[in-house]
Amino acid sequence: IDYSVQGYKVQAFRYILKKDLDILFLEEMDAIMKEYKKSNECFTYKKDGEIIKILYQDILYLMSDERKVIIFTTSEEIHSLYAKLDDLNEQFAYNNFLRVQQSYIVNLKYAIKLSNYNIYLHNNIVIPTTKKNFQQLKLQYAEMKGRM
C-alpha cells in the first residue's frame, strides 16, 4: 500500500497486493488485455474500393457536412466518407465518443472541459454543443469521463 500512490506516476493499470497476487493475477491480466484490445480497435470504411482503417484512439472528432462525415485525427489527417452521424453514433459511443450536437461527435479522450455551450479539446479546438439539451449533455459527459 505504501507504493500504490507511486503507481499513478508510472500510469499503473491496477495495483495488486502481494498477498492477493495468486487470486487476482489472472483476472487483472484479462482486464489489461481487454483494455489493450480496445485501444487497438479501428474504425473501418471503404473509399474507392480501398479499405481504410483508423484507430479510434487517433480520432479527435467527427463532423457532419451535408451527406459526408469528416474525420479529424491527431496526426492532422482528414478523412471523409459518405455516411450519416446517426448511423455511426452507437459504434463511436462504445469507444468513448460523445455526440455533442447534431453535427459533431468528439473523442472524450481529448476533451479538456465542457462549458459555455462548447466542448474544449486539446490543441485549442473548440466545438459548439447543443444549447437545447446542454444539461443532459453535461451529465453524459461527466458519466463517460468518470468511466475512462
C-alpha positions as CSV (number, residue, x, y, z in Angstrom):
1,I,0.0,0.0,0.0
2,D,2.9,2.3,0.7
3,Y,3.8,2.2,-3.1
4,S,0.3,2.4,-4.5
5,V,0.5,6.2,-4.9
6,Q,3.6,5.9,-6.9
7,G,1.7,3.7,-9.3
8,Y,-0.1,6.8,-10.6
9,K,3.2,8.3,-11.6
10,V,4.0,5.4,-13.9
11,Q,0.4,5.0,-15.1
12,A,-0.1,1.6,-13.4
13,F,-3.2,-0.1,-14.7
14,R,-4.1,-1.6,-11.4
15,Y,-2.4,-2.4,-8.1
16,I,-2.5,-5.9,-6.5
17,L,-1.3,-6.5,-3.0
18,K,1.3,-9.3,-2.8
19,K,-1.0,-11.4,-0.6
20,D,-3.7,-11.3,-3.3
21,L,-1.4,-11.9,-6.2
22,D,-2.4,-15.6,-6.7
23,I,-6.1,-14.8,-6.5
24,L,-6.3,-11.7,-8.7
25,F,-3.5,-12.0,-11.2
26,L,-5.4,-13.8,-14.0
27,E,-8.4,-11.6,-13.5
28,E,-6.3,-8.4,-13.7
29,M,-4.4,-9.7,-16.8
30,D,-7.7,-10.3,-18.5
31,A,-8.7,-6.7,-17.8
32,I,-5.4,-5.5,-19.1
33,M,-5.8,-7.5,-22.4
34,K,-9.4,-6.2,-22.9
35,E,-8.2,-2.6,-22.4
36,Y,-5.2,-3.2,-24.8
37,K,-7.5,-4.7,-27.5
38,K,-9.9,-1.7,-27.1
39,S,-7.0,0.7,-27.5
40,N,-6.1,-1.0,-30.8
41,E,-9.6,-1.1,-32.3
42,C,-10.1,0.6,-35.6
43,F,-12.9,2.4,-37.4
44,T,-13.0,0.8,-40.9
45,Y,-14.6,2.2,-44.1
46,K,-14.3,1.7,-47.8
47,K,-13.2,4.5,-50.1
48,D,-12.7,4.0,-53.9
49,G,-12.6,0.2,-53.3
50,E,-9.8,0.5,-50.7
51,I,-10.4,-0.4,-47.0
52,I,-9.3,2.4,-44.7
53,K,-8.6,1.8,-41.1
54,I,-8.2,4.5,-38.4
55,L,-7.5,3.7,-34.8
56,Y,-10.3,5.1,-32.6
57,Q,-7.7,6.5,-30.3
58,D,-6.3,8.6,-33.1
59,I,-9.6,10.3,-33.9
60,L,-10.2,13.7,-32.4
61,Y,-13.7,14.3,-33.7
62,L,-16.2,13.7,-36.5
63,M,-18.2,16.4,-38.2
64,S,-21.2,16.0,-40.5
65,D,-21.0,18.1,-43.6
66,E,-24.1,17.6,-45.8
67,R,-24.0,14.0,-46.9
68,K,-20.4,13.4,-45.7
69,V,-18.8,12.7,-42.4
70,I,-15.4,14.3,-42.0
71,I,-13.0,12.6,-39.6
72,F,-10.3,14.7,-37.9
73,T,-7.3,12.8,-36.5
74,T,-4.5,13.5,-34.0
75,S,-2.0,13.4,-36.9
76,E,-4.0,16.2,-38.7
77,E,-5.0,13.7,-41.4
78,I,-8.6,14.3,-42.6
79,H,-10.8,11.5,-43.9
80,S,-14.2,11.9,-45.5
81,L,-16.8,9.3,-46.3
82,Y,-20.4,9.3,-47.4
83,A,-22.3,8.5,-44.2
84,K,-24.6,9.9,-41.5
85,L,-23.6,10.5,-38.0
86,D,-26.8,8.9,-36.8
87,D,-25.5,5.6,-38.4
88,L,-22.1,5.9,-36.6
89,N,-23.2,7.2,-33.3
90,E,-23.6,3.9,-31.4
91,Q,-20.4,2.5,-32.7
92,F,-18.4,5.5,-31.6
93,A,-20.2,5.9,-28.3
94,Y,-18.9,2.4,-27.4
95,N,-15.4,3.8,-27.9
96,N,-15.9,6.8,-25.5
97,F,-17.1,9.3,-28.1
98,L,-19.9,11.7,-27.3
99,R,-22.4,13.2,-29.7
100,V,-22.3,16.9,-28.6
101,Q,-24.8,18.2,-31.2
102,Q,-26.4,17.2,-34.4
103,S,-23.2,17.7,-36.4
104,Y,-20.4,16.6,-34.1
105,I,-19.1,13.5,-32.3
106,V,-16.0,14.0,-30.1
107,N,-13.4,11.7,-28.6
108,L,-13.6,12.3,-24.9
109,K,-10.0,11.1,-24.5
110,Y,-9.1,14.6,-25.9
111,A,-11.8,16.6,-24.1
112,I,-10.5,19.1,-21.6
113,K,-13.7,20.7,-20.5
114,L,-17.4,21.3,-21.3
115,S,-18.7,24.8,-20.6
116,N,-20.4,27.8,-22.1
117,Y,-22.1,25.6,-24.7
118,N,-18.7,24.4,-26.1
119,I,-16.5,21.4,-25.6
120,Y,-12.8,22.2,-25.5
121,L,-10.3,19.7,-26.9
122,H,-6.5,19.5,-26.9
123,N,-4.8,21.7,-29.5
124,N,-7.2,24.6,-28.8
125,I,-10.0,23.0,-30.7
126,V,-13.4,24.4,-29.6
127,I,-16.6,22.7,-30.8
128,P,-20.0,24.1,-30.3
129,T,-22.5,21.9,-28.4
130,T,-26.3,21.8,-28.2
131,K,-27.9,24.6,-26.2
132,K,-31.3,22.8,-26.0
133,N,-30.1,19.7,-24.2
134,F,-26.9,21.1,-22.5
135,Q,-27.8,19.9,-19.0
136,Q,-28.3,16.4,-20.3
137,L,-25.0,16.6,-22.3
138,K,-23.2,17.7,-19.1
139,L,-24.5,14.6,-17.3
140,Q,-23.4,12.3,-20.1
141,Y,-20.0,14.0,-20.3
142,A,-19.4,13.5,-16.6
143,E,-20.6,9.9,-16.6
144,M,-18.4,8.9,-19.6
145,K,-15.3,10.8,-18.4
146,G,-15.7,9.1,-15.0
147,R,-15.6,5.7,-16.6
148,M,-12.4,6.5,-18.6
